[in-house]
Amino acid sequence: MAKGHRSQIKRERNAQKDTRPSAKLSYARVSVQKACFVLDAIRGKDVQTALAILEYNPRYASSLIKKLIQSAIANAENNNGMNSENLYVAECYANKGPTMKRIQPRAQGRAYRIEKRTSHITVVLDEK
């Protein structure tokens, strides 16, 4: 348990905050496993290469992640004053979101459960 006044605790926590430009997409209608296939392809690459990979990747998650990287680039240029040529994908990961549970009617009065999974996708950029 941290000791000190509440404002001092907040000040210390904010001092440790990550200042790298990032973008997050919450409740994306794609499962974590399917998003990670695309994220593994761009991890560690510079942003121009990553955008080129995503442009020609046939998976649905690649269109979502492409928008997310473009948003992170805009954040880097506008908020941090970084140059987009020097940026690379430092971190990218997908965390599990809530699952929507639906029912599919089947033969003889049975019902099968369909789970529509969601994920929270995060992309963090950094300068070389």
KAKAPE-V977680 format. One record per backbone hydrogen bond with DSSP energy under -0.5 kcal/mol. NH is the residue of the N-H (numbers start at 1). CO is the residue of the C=O. If there is no record, write none. Layout:
# KAKAPE-V977680
nh | co
NH | CO
NH | CO
This chain:
# KAKAPE-V977680
nh | co
9 | 5
10 | 6
11 | 7
12 | 8
13 | 9
14 | 10
15 | 11
16 | 12
17 | 14
23 | 123
25 | 121
26 | 24
28 | 119
30 | 28
35 | 31
36 | 32
37 | 33
38 | 34
39 | 35
40 | 36
41 | 37
41 | 38
42 | 38
42 | 39
43 | 39
44 | 89
45 | 42
47 | 87
50 | 46
51 | 47
52 | 48
53 | 49
54 | 50
55 | 51
56 | 52
57 | 54
62 | 59
63 | 59
63 | 60
64 | 60
65 | 61
66 | 62
67 | 63
68 | 64
69 | 65
70 | 66
71 | 67
72 | 68
73 | 69
74 | 70
75 | 71
76 | 72
77 | 73
78 | 74
79 | 75
80 | 75
80 | 76
82 | 76
86 | 83
87 | 84
88 | 126
89 | 45
90 | 88
90 | 124
91 | 124
93 | 122
95 | 120
97 | 118
100 | 116
102 | 100
102 | 114
104 | 112
105 | 103
106 | 110
109 | 106
110 | 107
112 | 104
114 | 102
116 | 100
116 | 114
117 | 115
119 | 28
120 | 95
121 | 25
121 | 119
122 | 93
123 | 23
124 | 91
125 | 21
126 | 88
128 | 86
